């Protein structure tokens, strides 16, 4: 079970980081386009706050899915070993 928990933690971190990375790149593009066009300044807070919130939910759902599959798998495997043992 420890490996499933470790895998869920790693996936949570990767998914959350990837979500923030994509938002950061989108912000940089929007800021560059705003600077070229002479438009209003693009605020990073307007891009990163929603990304952090959605990243939190997406990462948590991913990790919860992995933990659910792991828990069920460990229970099924341990029940099978008890019947055969």
KEDREN-578141 format. One record per residue: residue number from 0; residue in one letter; x, y, z of N, C-alpha, C in turn. Coordinates in Angstrom, 1 decimal, padded with zeros to 4 digits. Example, Ala and Ser with C-alpha at 12.3 -4.5 7.8 and 13.67 -1.06 7.14 Angstrom:
BEGIN
<node><pos>0</pos><code>A</code><n_c1>013.2</n_c1><n_c2>-005.7</n_c2><n_c3>007.8</n_c3><ca_c1>012.3</ca_c1><ca_c2>-004.5</ca_c2><ca_c3>007.8</ca_c3><c_c1>013.2</c_c1><c_c2>-003.3</c_c2><c_c3>007.8</c_c3></node>
<node><pos>1</pos><code>S</code><n_c1>012.8</n_c1><n_c2>-002.2</n_c2><n_c3>007.1</n_c3><ca_c1>013.7</ca_c1><ca_c2>-001.1</ca_c2><ca_c3>007.1</ca_c3><c_c1>012.9</c_c1><c_c2>000.0</c_c2><c_c3>007.9</c_c3></node>
//
This chain:
BEGIN
<node><pos>0</pos><code>X</code><n_c1>000.8</n_c1><n_c2>-001.2</n_c2><n_c3>000.0</n_c3><ca_c1>000.0</ca_c1><ca_c2>000.0</ca_c2><ca_c3>000.0</ca_c3><c_c1>000.9</c_c1><c_c2>001.3</c_c2><c_c3>000.0</c_c3></node>
<node><pos>1</pos><code>X</code><n_c1>002.0</n_c1><n_c2>001.1</n_c2><n_c3>000.6</n_c3><ca_c1>002.9</ca_c1><ca_c2>002.3</ca_c2><ca_c3>000.6</ca_c3><c_c1>003.4</c_c1><c_c2>002.8</c_c2><c_c3>-000.7</c_c3></node>
<node><pos>2</pos><code>X</code><n_c1>003.6</n_c1><n_c2>001.8</n_c2><n_c3>-001.7</n_c3><ca_c1>003.9</ca_c1><ca_c2>002.2</ca_c2><ca_c3>-003.0</ca_c3><c_c1>002.8</c_c1><c_c2>003.0</c_c2><c_c3>-003.7</c_c3></node>
<node><pos>3</pos><code>X</code><n_c1>001.5</n_c1><n_c2>002.5</n_c2><n_c3>-003.5</n_c3><ca_c1>000.4</ca_c1><ca_c2>003.2</ca_c2><ca_c3>-004.0</ca_c3><c_c1>000.3</c_c1><c_c2>004.7</c_c2><c_c3>-003.5</c_c3></node>
<node><pos>4</pos><code>X</code><n_c1>000.5</n_c1><n_c2>004.8</n_c2><n_c3>-002.2</n_c3><ca_c1>000.5</ca_c1><ca_c2>006.1</ca_c2><ca_c3>-001.6</ca_c3><c_c1>001.6</c_c1><c_c2>007.0</c_c2><c_c3>-002.2</c_c3></node>
<node><pos>5</pos><code>X</code><n_c1>002.8</n_c1><n_c2>006.4</n_c2><n_c3>-002.3</n_c3><ca_c1>003.9</ca_c1><ca_c2>007.2</ca_c2><ca_c3>-002.9</ca_c3><c_c1>003.6</c_c1><c_c2>007.6</c_c2><c_c3>-004.3</c_c3></node>
<node><pos>6</pos><code>X</code><n_c1>003.0</n_c1><n_c2>006.7</n_c2><n_c3>-005.1</n_c3><ca_c1>002.7</ca_c1><ca_c2>007.0</ca_c2><ca_c3>-006.5</ca_c3><c_c1>001.6</c_c1><c_c2>008.1</c_c2><c_c3>-006.5</c_c3></node>
<node><pos>7</pos><code>X</code><n_c1>000.6</n_c1><n_c2>008.1</n_c2><n_c3>-005.6</n_c3><ca_c1>-000.4</ca_c1><ca_c2>009.1</ca_c2><ca_c3>-005.6</ca_c3><c_c1>000.2</c_c1><c_c2>010.5</c_c2><c_c3>-005.3</c_c3></node>
<node><pos>8</pos><code>X</code><n_c1>001.2</n_c1><n_c2>010.5</n_c2><n_c3>-004.3</n_c3><ca_c1>001.8</ca_c1><ca_c2>011.8</ca_c2><ca_c3>-004.0</ca_c3><c_c1>002.6</c_c1><c_c2>012.3</c_c2><c_c3>-005.1</c_c3></node>
<node><pos>9</pos><code>X</code><n_c1>003.3</n_c1><n_c2>011.5</n_c2><n_c3>-005.8</n_c3><ca_c1>004.1</ca_c1><ca_c2>011.9</ca_c2><ca_c3>-007.0</ca_c3><c_c1>003.2</c_c1><c_c2>012.4</c_c2><c_c3>-008.1</c_c3></node>
<node><pos>10</pos><code>X</code><n_c1>002.1</n_c1><n_c2>011.7</n_c2><n_c3>-008.4</n_c3><ca_c1>001.2</ca_c1><ca_c2>012.2</ca_c2><ca_c3>-009.4</ca_c3><c_c1>000.6</c_c1><c_c2>013.5</c_c2><c_c3>-009.0</c_c3></node>
<node><pos>11</pos><code>X</code><n_c1>000.2</n_c1><n_c2>013.6</n_c2><n_c3>-007.8</n_c3><ca_c1>-000.4</ca_c1><ca_c2>014.9</ca_c2><ca_c3>-007.3</ca_c3><c_c1>000.5</c_c1><c_c2>016.1</c_c2><c_c3>-007.6</c_c3></node>
<node><pos>12</pos><code>X</code><n_c1>001.8</n_c1><n_c2>015.9</n_c2><n_c3>-007.2</n_c3><ca_c1>002.8</ca_c1><ca_c2>016.9</ca_c2><ca_c3>-007.5</ca_c3><c_c1>003.0</c_c1><c_c2>017.2</c_c2><c_c3>-008.9</c_c3></node>
<node><pos>13</pos><code>X</code><n_c1>003.1</n_c1><n_c2>016.2</n_c2><n_c3>-009.7</n_c3><ca_c1>003.3</ca_c1><ca_c2>016.4</ca_c2><ca_c3>-011.2</ca_c3><c_c1>002.1</c_c1><c_c2>017.1</c_c2><c_c3>-011.8</c_c3></node>
<node><pos>14</pos><code>X</code><n_c1>000.9</n_c1><n_c2>016.7</n_c2><n_c3>-011.5</n_c3><ca_c1>-000.3</ca_c1><ca_c2>017.3</ca_c2><ca_c3>-012.1</ca_c3><c_c1>-000.4</c_c1><c_c2>018.7</c_c2><c_c3>-011.7</c_c3></node>
<node><pos>15</pos><code>X</code><n_c1>-000.3</n_c1><n_c2>019.0</n_c2><n_c3>-010.4</n_c3><ca_c1>-000.4</ca_c1><ca_c2>020.4</ca_c2><ca_c3>-009.9</ca_c3><c_c1>000.7</c_c1><c_c2>021.3</c_c2><c_c3>-010.6</c_c3></node>
<node><pos>16</pos><code>X</code><n_c1>001.9</n_c1><n_c2>020.8</n_c2><n_c3>-010.6</n_c3><ca_c1>003.0</ca_c1><ca_c2>021.6</ca_c2><ca_c3>-011.2</ca_c3><c_c1>002.7</c_c1><c_c2>021.8</c_c2><c_c3>-012.7</c_c3></node>
<node><pos>17</pos><code>X</code><n_c1>002.2</n_c1><n_c2>020.8</n_c2><n_c3>-013.4</n_c3><ca_c1>002.0</ca_c1><ca_c2>020.9</ca_c2><ca_c3>-014.8</ca_c3><c_c1>000.9</c_c1><c_c2>022.0</c_c2><c_c3>-015.1</c_c3></node>
<node><pos>18</pos><code>X</code><n_c1>-000.2</n_c1><n_c2>022.0</n_c2><n_c3>-014.3</n_c3><ca_c1>-001.2</ca_c1><ca_c2>022.9</ca_c2><ca_c3>-014.4</ca_c3><c_c1>-000.7</c_c1><c_c2>024.4</c_c2><c_c3>-014.2</c_c3></node>
<node><pos>19</pos><code>X</code><n_c1>000.1</n_c1><n_c2>024.6</n_c2><n_c3>-013.2</n_c3><ca_c1>000.7</ca_c1><ca_c2>025.9</ca_c2><ca_c3>-013.0</ca_c3><c_c1>001.7</c_c1><c_c2>026.3</c_c2><c_c3>-014.1</c_c3></node>
<node><pos>20</pos><code>X</code><n_c1>002.4</n_c1><n_c2>025.3</n_c2><n_c3>-014.6</n_c3><ca_c1>003.3</ca_c1><ca_c2>025.6</ca_c2><ca_c3>-015.7</ca_c3><c_c1>002.6</c_c1><c_c2>026.1</c_c2><c_c3>-017.0</c_c3></node>
<node><pos>21</pos><code>X</code><n_c1>001.5</n_c1><n_c2>025.4</n_c2><n_c3>-017.3</n_c3><ca_c1>000.7</ca_c1><ca_c2>025.8</ca_c2><ca_c3>-018.5</ca_c3><c_c1>000.1</c_c1><c_c2>027.2</c_c2><c_c3>-018.3</c_c3></node>
<node><pos>22</pos><code>X</code><n_c1>-000.4</n_c1><n_c2>027.5</n_c2><n_c3>-017.1</n_c3><ca_c1>-000.9</ca_c1><ca_c2>028.8</ca_c2><ca_c3>-016.8</ca_c3><c_c1>000.1</c_c1><c_c2>029.9</c_c2><c_c3>-016.9</c_c3></node>
<node><pos>23</pos><code>X</code><n_c1>001.3</n_c1><n_c2>029.5</n_c2><n_c3>-016.4</n_c3><ca_c1>002.4</ca_c1><ca_c2>030.5</ca_c2><ca_c3>-016.4</ca_c3><c_c1>002.8</c_c1><c_c2>030.8</c_c2><c_c3>-017.9</c_c3></node>
<node><pos>24</pos><code>X</code><n_c1>002.9</n_c1><n_c2>029.8</n_c2><n_c3>-018.7</n_c3><ca_c1>003.2</ca_c1><ca_c2>030.0</ca_c2><ca_c3>-020.1</ca_c3><c_c1>002.1</c_c1><c_c2>030.8</c_c2><c_c3>-020.8</c_c3></node>
<node><pos>25</pos><code>X</code><n_c1>000.9</n_c1><n_c2>030.5</n_c2><n_c3>-020.5</n_c3><ca_c1>-000.2</ca_c1><ca_c2>031.3</ca_c2><ca_c3>-021.1</ca_c3><c_c1>-000.2</c_c1><c_c2>032.7</c_c2><c_c3>-020.7</c_c3></node>
<node><pos>26</pos><code>X</code><n_c1>000.2</n_c1><n_c2>033.0</n_c2><n_c3>-019.4</n_c3><ca_c1>000.3</ca_c1><ca_c2>034.3</ca_c2><ca_c3>-018.9</ca_c3><c_c1>001.4</c_c1><c_c2>035.1</c_c2><c_c3>-019.6</c_c3></node>
<node><pos>27</pos><code>X</code><n_c1>002.6</n_c1><n_c2>034.4</n_c2><n_c3>-019.8</n_c3><ca_c1>003.7</ca_c1><ca_c2>035.1</ca_c2><ca_c3>-020.5</ca_c3><c_c1>003.3</c_c1><c_c2>035.5</c_c2><c_c3>-021.9</c_c3></node>
<node><pos>28</pos><code>X</code><n_c1>002.6</n_c1><n_c2>034.6</n_c2><n_c3>-022.5</n_c3><ca_c1>002.1</ca_c1><ca_c2>034.9</ca_c2><ca_c3>-023.9</ca_c3><c_c1>001.2</c_c1><c_c2>036.1</c_c2><c_c3>-023.9</c_c3></node>
<node><pos>29</pos><code>X</code><n_c1>000.2</n_c1><n_c2>036.1</n_c2><n_c3>-023.0</n_c3><ca_c1>-000.8</ca_c1><ca_c2>037.2</ca_c2><ca_c3>-022.9</ca_c3><c_c1>-000.1</c_c1><c_c2>038.5</c_c2><c_c3>-022.5</c_c3></node>
<node><pos>30</pos><code>X</code><n_c1>000.9</n_c1><n_c2>038.4</n_c2><n_c3>-021.6</n_c3><ca_c1>001.6</ca_c1><ca_c2>039.6</ca_c2><ca_c3>-021.2</ca_c3><c_c1>002.4</c_c1><c_c2>040.2</c_c2><c_c3>-022.4</c_c3></node>
<node><pos>31</pos><code>X</code><n_c1>003.0</n_c1><n_c2>039.3</n_c2><n_c3>-023.2</n_c3><ca_c1>003.8</ca_c1><ca_c2>039.8</ca_c2><ca_c3>-024.3</ca_c3><c_c1>002.9</c_c1><c_c2>040.4</c_c2><c_c3>-025.4</c_c3></node>
<node><pos>32</pos><code>X</code><n_c1>001.7</n_c1><n_c2>039.8</n_c2><n_c3>-025.6</n_c3><ca_c1>000.8</ca_c1><ca_c2>040.3</ca_c2><ca_c3>-026.6</ca_c3><c_c1>000.2</c_c1><c_c2>041.6</c_c2><c_c3>-026.1</c_c3></node>
<node><pos>33</pos><code>X</code><n_c1>000.0</n_c1><n_c2>041.8</n_c2><n_c3>-024.8</n_c3><ca_c1>-000.5</ca_c1><ca_c2>043.0</ca_c2><ca_c3>-024.3</ca_c3><c_c1>000.5</c_c1><c_c2>044.1</c_c2><c_c3>-024.4</c_c3></node>
<node><pos>34</pos><code>X</code><n_c1>001.8</n_c1><n_c2>043.8</n_c2><n_c3>-024.2</n_c3><ca_c1>002.9</ca_c1><ca_c2>044.8</ca_c2><ca_c3>-024.3</ca_c3><c_c1>003.0</c_c1><c_c2>045.2</c_c2><c_c3>-025.7</c_c3></node>
<node><pos>35</pos><code>X</code><n_c1>003.0</n_c1><n_c2>044.3</n_c2><n_c3>-026.7</n_c3><ca_c1>003.1</ca_c1><ca_c2>044.6</ca_c2><ca_c3>-028.1</ca_c3><c_c1>001.9</c_c1><c_c2>045.5</c_c2><c_c3>-028.6</c_c3></node>
<node><pos>36</pos><code>X</code><n_c1>000.7</n_c1><n_c2>045.2</n_c2><n_c3>-028.1</n_c3><ca_c1>-000.4</ca_c1><ca_c2>045.9</ca_c2><ca_c3>-028.6</ca_c3><c_c1>-000.6</c_c1><c_c2>047.2</c_c2><c_c3>-027.8</c_c3></node>
<node><pos>37</pos><code>X</code><n_c1>000.1</n_c1><n_c2>047.4</n_c2><n_c3>-026.8</n_c3><ca_c1>000.0</ca_c1><ca_c2>048.7</ca_c2><ca_c3>-026.0</ca_c3><c_c1>-001.3</c_c1><c_c2>048.7</c_c2><c_c3>-025.2</c_c3></node>
<node><pos>38</pos><code>X</code><n_c1>-001.9</n_c1><n_c2>047.5</n_c2><n_c3>-025.0</n_c3><ca_c1>-003.1</ca_c1><ca_c2>047.4</ca_c2><ca_c3>-024.2</ca_c3><c_c1>-002.8</c_c1><c_c2>047.4</c_c2><c_c3>-022.7</c_c3></node>
<node><pos>39</pos><code>X</code><n_c1>-003.8</n_c1><n_c2>047.1</n_c2><n_c3>-021.9</n_c3><ca_c1>-003.7</ca_c1><ca_c2>047.1</ca_c2><ca_c3>-020.5</ca_c3><c_c1>-002.7</c_c1><c_c2>046.0</c_c2><c_c3>-020.0</c_c3></node>
<node><pos>40</pos><code>X</code><n_c1>-002.0</n_c1><n_c2>046.2</n_c2><n_c3>-019.0</n_c3><ca_c1>-001.1</ca_c1><ca_c2>045.3</ca_c2><ca_c3>-018.4</ca_c3><c_c1>-001.8</c_c1><c_c2>044.0</c_c2><c_c3>-018.0</c_c3></node>
<node><pos>41</pos><code>X</code><n_c1>-001.2</n_c1><n_c2>042.9</n_c2><n_c3>-018.4</n_c3><ca_c1>-001.8</ca_c1><ca_c2>041.6</ca_c2><ca_c3>-018.0</ca_c3><c_c1>-001.3</c_c1><c_c2>041.2</c_c2><c_c3>-016.6</c_c3></node>
<node><pos>42</pos><code>X</code><n_c1>-002.2</n_c1><n_c2>041.1</n_c2><n_c3>-015.6</n_c3><ca_c1>-001.8</ca_c1><ca_c2>040.8</ca_c2><ca_c3>-014.3</ca_c3><c_c1>-001.7</c_c1><c_c2>039.3</c_c2><c_c3>-014.1</c_c3></node>
<node><pos>43</pos><code>X</code><n_c1>-000.6</n_c1><n_c2>038.9</n_c2><n_c3>-013.5</n_c3><ca_c1>-000.3</ca_c1><ca_c2>037.4</ca_c2><ca_c3>-013.2</ca_c3><c_c1>-001.3</c_c1><c_c2>036.8</c_c2><c_c3>-012.3</c_c3></node>
<node><pos>44</pos><code>X</code><n_c1>-001.8</n_c1><n_c2>037.6</n_c2><n_c3>-011.3</n_c3><ca_c1>-002.8</ca_c1><ca_c2>037.1</ca_c2><ca_c3>-010.4</ca_c3><c_c1>-004.0</c_c1><c_c2>036.6</c_c2><c_c3>-011.1</c_c3></node>
<node><pos>45</pos><code>X</code><n_c1>-004.4</n_c1><n_c2>037.3</n_c2><n_c3>-012.2</n_c3><ca_c1>-005.6</ca_c1><ca_c2>036.9</ca_c2><ca_c3>-012.9</ca_c3><c_c1>-005.5</c_c1><c_c2>035.6</c_c2><c_c3>-013.6</c_c3></node>
<node><pos>46</pos><code>X</code><n_c1>-004.3</n_c1><n_c2>035.1</n_c2><n_c3>-013.8</n_c3><ca_c1>-004.0</ca_c1><ca_c2>033.9</ca_c2><ca_c3>-014.5</ca_c3><c_c1>-003.7</c_c1><c_c2>032.8</c_c2><c_c3>-013.5</c_c3></node>
<node><pos>47</pos><code>X</code><n_c1>-002.9</n_c1><n_c2>033.1</n_c2><n_c3>-012.5</n_c3><ca_c1>-002.4</ca_c1><ca_c2>032.0</ca_c2><ca_c3>-011.6</ca_c3><c_c1>-003.4</c_c1><c_c2>031.6</c_c2><c_c3>-010.5</c_c3></node>
<node><pos>48</pos><code>X</code><n_c1>-004.2</n_c1><n_c2>032.5</n_c2><n_c3>-010.0</n_c3><ca_c1>-005.2</ca_c1><ca_c2>032.1</ca_c2><ca_c3>-009.0</ca_c3><c_c1>-006.2</c_c1><c_c2>031.0</c_c2><c_c3>-009.5</c_c3></node>
<node><pos>49</pos><code>X</code><n_c1>-006.8</n_c1><n_c2>031.2</n_c2><n_c3>-010.7</n_c3><ca_c1>-007.7</ca_c1><ca_c2>030.2</ca_c2><ca_c3>-011.2</ca_c3><c_c1>-006.9</c_c1><c_c2>028.9</c_c2><c_c3>-011.5</c_c3></node>
<node><pos>50</pos><code>X</code><n_c1>-005.7</n_c1><n_c2>029.0</n_c2><n_c3>-012.0</n_c3><ca_c1>-004.9</ca_c1><ca_c2>027.8</ca_c2><ca_c3>-012.3</ca_c3><c_c1>-004.6</c_c1><c_c2>027.0</c_c2><c_c3>-011.0</c_c3></node>
<node><pos>51</pos><code>X</code><n_c1>-004.3</n_c1><n_c2>027.7</n_c2><n_c3>-010.0</n_c3><ca_c1>-003.9</ca_c1><ca_c2>027.1</ca_c2><ca_c3>-008.7</ca_c3><c_c1>-005.2</c_c1><c_c2>026.3</c_c2><c_c3>-008.2</c_c3></node>
<node><pos>52</pos><code>X</code><n_c1>-006.3</n_c1><n_c2>027.0</n_c2><n_c3>-008.3</n_c3><ca_c1>-007.6</ca_c1><ca_c2>026.3</ca_c2><ca_c3>-007.8</ca_c3><c_c1>-007.9</c_c1><c_c2>025.1</c_c2><c_c3>-008.6</c_c3></node>
<node><pos>53</pos><code>X</code><n_c1>-007.9</n_c1><n_c2>025.2</n_c2><n_c3>-009.9</n_c3><ca_c1>-008.2</ca_c1><ca_c2>024.1</ca_c2><ca_c3>-010.8</ca_c3><c_c1>-007.1</c_c1><c_c2>023.0</c_c2><c_c3>-010.7</c_c3></node>
<node><pos>54</pos><code>X</code><n_c1>-005.9</n_c1><n_c2>023.4</n_c2><n_c3>-010.5</n_c3><ca_c1>-004.8</ca_c1><ca_c2>022.4</ca_c2><ca_c3>-010.4</ca_c3><c_c1>-004.9</c_c1><c_c2>021.6</c_c2><c_c3>-009.1</c_c3></node>
<node><pos>55</pos><code>X</code><n_c1>-005.4</n_c1><n_c2>022.3</n_c2><n_c3>-008.1</n_c3><ca_c1>-005.6</ca_c1><ca_c2>021.6</ca_c2><ca_c3>-006.8</ca_c3><c_c1>-006.7</c_c1><c_c2>020.5</c_c2><c_c3>-006.9</c_c3></node>
<node><pos>56</pos><code>X</code><n_c1>-007.8</n_c1><n_c2>020.9</n_c2><n_c3>-007.6</n_c3><ca_c1>-008.9</ca_c1><ca_c2>019.9</ca_c2><ca_c3>-007.8</ca_c3><c_c1>-008.5</c_c1><c_c2>018.8</c_c2><c_c3>-008.7</c_c3></node>
<node><pos>57</pos><code>X</code><n_c1>-007.8</n_c1><n_c2>019.1</n_c2><n_c3>-009.8</n_c3><ca_c1>-007.4</ca_c1><ca_c2>018.1</ca_c2><ca_c3>-010.8</ca_c3><c_c1>-006.4</c_c1><c_c2>017.1</c_c2><c_c3>-010.2</c_c3></node>
<node><pos>58</pos><code>X</code><n_c1>-005.4</n_c1><n_c2>017.7</n_c2><n_c3>-009.5</n_c3><ca_c1>-004.4</ca_c1><ca_c2>016.9</ca_c2><ca_c3>-008.9</ca_c3><c_c1>-005.0</c_c1><c_c2>016.0</c_c2><c_c3>-007.8</c_c3></node>
<node><pos>59</pos><code>X</code><n_c1>-005.9</n_c1><n_c2>016.5</n_c2><n_c3>-007.0</n_c3><ca_c1>-006.5</ca_c1><ca_c2>015.7</ca_c2><ca_c3>-005.9</ca_c3><c_c1>-007.3</c_c1><c_c2>014.6</c_c2><c_c3>-006.5</c_c3></node>
<node><pos>60</pos><code>X</code><n_c1>-008.1</n_c1><n_c2>014.9</n_c2><n_c3>-007.5</n_c3><ca_c1>-008.9</ca_c1><ca_c2>013.8</ca_c2><ca_c3>-008.2</ca_c3><c_c1>-008.0</c_c1><c_c2>012.7</c_c2><c_c3>-008.7</c_c3></node>
<node><pos>61</pos><code>X</code><n_c1>-006.9</n_c1><n_c2>013.1</n_c2><n_c3>-009.4</n_c3><ca_c1>-006.0</ca_c1><ca_c2>012.1</ca_c2><ca_c3>-009.9</ca_c3><c_c1>-005.4</c_c1><c_c2>011.3</c_c2><c_c3>-008.8</c_c3></node>
<node><pos>62</pos><code>X</code><n_c1>-004.9</n_c1><n_c2>011.9</n_c2><n_c3>-007.7</n_c3><ca_c1>-004.3</ca_c1><ca_c2>011.1</ca_c2><ca_c3>-006.6</ca_c3><c_c1>-005.4</c_c1><c_c2>010.3</c_c2><c_c3>-005.9</c_c3></node>
<node><pos>63</pos><code>X</code><n_c1>-006.6</n_c1><n_c2>010.8</n_c2><n_c3>-005.8</n_c3><ca_c1>-007.7</ca_c1><ca_c2>010.0</ca_c2><ca_c3>-005.2</ca_c3><c_c1>-008.0</c_c1><c_c2>008.7</c_c2><c_c3>-006.0</c_c3></node>
<node><pos>64</pos><code>X</code><n_c1>-008.0</n_c1><n_c2>008.9</n_c2><n_c3>-007.3</n_c3><ca_c1>-008.2</ca_c1><ca_c2>007.8</ca_c2><ca_c3>-008.2</ca_c3><c_c1>-007.2</c_c1><c_c2>006.7</c_c2><c_c3>-008.1</c_c3></node>
<node><pos>65</pos><code>X</code><n_c1>-006.0</n_c1><n_c2>007.1</n_c2><n_c3>-008.0</n_c3><ca_c1>-004.9</ca_c1><ca_c2>006.2</ca_c2><ca_c3>-007.8</ca_c3><c_c1>-005.0</c_c1><c_c2>005.5</c_c2><c_c3>-006.5</c_c3></node>
<node><pos>66</pos><code>X</code><n_c1>-005.3</n_c1><n_c2>006.2</n_c2><n_c3>-005.4</n_c3><ca_c1>-005.4</ca_c1><ca_c2>005.6</ca_c2><ca_c3>-004.1</ca_c3><c_c1>-006.6</c_c1><c_c2>004.6</c_c2><c_c3>-004.1</c_c3></node>
<node><pos>67</pos><code>X</code><n_c1>-007.7</n_c1><n_c2>005.0</n_c2><n_c3>-004.8</n_c3><ca_c1>-008.9</ca_c1><ca_c2>004.1</ca_c2><ca_c3>-004.8</ca_c3><c_c1>-008.5</c_c1><c_c2>002.8</c_c2><c_c3>-005.5</c_c3></node>
<node><pos>68</pos><code>X</code><n_c1>-007.9</n_c1><n_c2>002.9</n_c2><n_c3>-006.7</n_c3><ca_c1>-007.5</ca_c1><ca_c2>001.7</ca_c2><ca_c3>-007.4</ca_c3><c_c1>-006.5</c_c1><c_c2>000.8</c_c2><c_c3>-006.6</c_c3></node>
<node><pos>69</pos><code>X</code><n_c1>-005.5</n_c1><n_c2>001.5</n_c2><n_c3>-005.9</n_c3><ca_c1>-004.6</ca_c1><ca_c2>000.8</ca_c2><ca_c3>-005.1</ca_c3><c_c1>-005.2</c_c1><c_c2>000.1</c_c2><c_c3>-003.9</c_c3></node>
<node><pos>70</pos><code>X</code><n_c1>-006.1</n_c1><n_c2>000.8</n_c2><n_c3>-003.2</n_c3><ca_c1>-006.8</ca_c1><ca_c2>000.2</ca_c2><ca_c3>-002.1</ca_c3><c_c1>-007.6</c_c1><c_c2>-001.0</c_c2><c_c3>-002.5</c_c3></node>
<node><pos>71</pos><code>X</code><n_c1>-008.4</n_c1><n_c2>-000.9</n_c2><n_c3>-003.5</n_c3><ca_c1>-009.2</ca_c1><ca_c2>-002.0</ca_c2><ca_c3>-004.0</ca_c3><c_c1>-008.2</c_c1><c_c2>-003.2</c_c2><c_c3>-004.5</c_c3></node>
<node><pos>72</pos><code>X</code><n_c1>-007.2</n_c1><n_c2>-002.8</n_c2><n_c3>-005.2</n_c3><ca_c1>-006.2</ca_c1><ca_c2>-003.9</ca_c2><ca_c3>-005.6</ca_c3><c_c1>-005.6</c_c1><c_c2>-004.6</c_c2><c_c3>-004.5</c_c3></node>
<node><pos>73</pos><code>X</code><n_c1>-005.2</n_c1><n_c2>-003.9</n_c2><n_c3>-003.5</n_c3><ca_c1>-004.5</ca_c1><ca_c2>-004.5</ca_c2><ca_c3>-002.3</ca_c3><c_c1>-005.5</c_c1><c_c2>-005.4</c_c2><c_c3>-001.6</c_c3></node>
<node><pos>74</pos><code>X</code><n_c1>-006.8</n_c1><n_c2>-004.9</n_c2><n_c3>-001.4</n_c3><ca_c1>-007.8</ca_c1><ca_c2>-005.7</ca_c2><ca_c3>-000.7</ca_c3><c_c1>-008.1</c_c1><c_c2>-007.0</c_c2><c_c3>-001.5</c_c3></node>
<node><pos>75</pos><code>X</code><n_c1>-008.3</n_c1><n_c2>-006.9</n_c2><n_c3>-002.8</n_c3><ca_c1>-008.5</ca_c1><ca_c2>-008.0</ca_c2><ca_c3>-003.6</ca_c3><c_c1>-007.4</c_c1><c_c2>-009.0</c_c2><c_c3>-003.6</c_c3></node>
<node><pos>76</pos><code>X</code><n_c1>-006.2</n_c1><n_c2>-008.5</n_c2><n_c3>-003.7</n_c3><ca_c1>-005.0</ca_c1><ca_c2>-009.4</ca_c2><ca_c3>-003.6</ca_c3><c_c1>-004.9</c_c1><c_c2>-010.1</c_c2><c_c3>-002.2</c_c3></node>
<node><pos>77</pos><code>X</code><n_c1>-005.1</n_c1><n_c2>-009.3</n_c2><n_c3>-001.2</n_c3><ca_c1>-005.0</ca_c1><ca_c2>-010.0</ca_c2><ca_c3>000.1</ca_c3><c_c1>-006.1</c_c1><c_c2>-011.0</c_c2><c_c3>000.4</c_c3></node>
<node><pos>78</pos><code>X</code><n_c1>-007.3</n_c1><n_c2>-010.7</n_c2><n_c3>-000.1</n_c3><ca_c1>-008.4</ca_c1><ca_c2>-011.7</ca_c2><ca_c3>000.0</ca_c3><c_c1>-008.1</c_c1><c_c2>-012.9</c_c2><c_c3>-000.7</c_c3></node>
<node><pos>79</pos><code>X</code><n_c1>-007.5</n_c1><n_c2>-012.8</n_c2><n_c3>-001.9</n_c3><ca_c1>-007.2</ca_c1><ca_c2>-014.0</ca_c2><ca_c3>-002.7</ca_c3><c_c1>-006.1</c_c1><c_c2>-014.8</c_c2><c_c3>-002.0</c_c3></node>
<node><pos>80</pos><code>X</code><n_c1>-005.1</n_c1><n_c2>-014.1</n_c2><n_c3>-001.4</n_c3><ca_c1>-004.0</ca_c1><ca_c2>-014.9</ca_c2><ca_c3>-000.7</ca_c3><c_c1>-004.5</c_c1><c_c2>-015.6</c_c2><c_c3>000.5</c_c3></node>
<node><pos>81</pos><code>X</code><n_c1>-005.6</n_c1><n_c2>-015.0</n_c2><n_c3>001.2</n_c3><ca_c1>-006.1</ca_c1><ca_c2>-015.7</ca_c2><ca_c3>002.4</ca_c3><c_c1>-006.9</c_c1><c_c2>-016.9</c_c2><c_c3>002.0</c_c3></node>
<node><pos>82</pos><code>X</code><n_c1>-007.6</n_c1><n_c2>-016.9</n_c2><n_c3>000.8</n_c3><ca_c1>-008.3</ca_c1><ca_c2>-018.1</ca_c2><ca_c3>000.4</ca_c3><c_c1>-007.3</c_c1><c_c2>-019.2</c_c2><c_c3>000.0</c_c3></node>
<node><pos>83</pos><code>X</code><n_c1>-006.2</n_c1><n_c2>-018.8</n_c2><n_c3>-000.6</n_c3><ca_c1>-005.3</ca_c1><ca_c2>-019.8</ca_c2><ca_c3>-001.1</ca_c3><c_c1>-004.3</c_c1><c_c2>-020.3</c_c2><c_c3>000.0</c_c3></node>
<node><pos>84</pos><code>X</code><n_c1>-004.2</n_c1><n_c2>-019.5</n_c2><n_c3>001.0</n_c3><ca_c1>-003.2</ca_c1><ca_c2>-019.9</ca_c2><ca_c3>002.1</ca_c3><c_c1>-003.7</c_c1><c_c2>-020.8</c_c2><c_c3>003.1</c_c3></node>
//
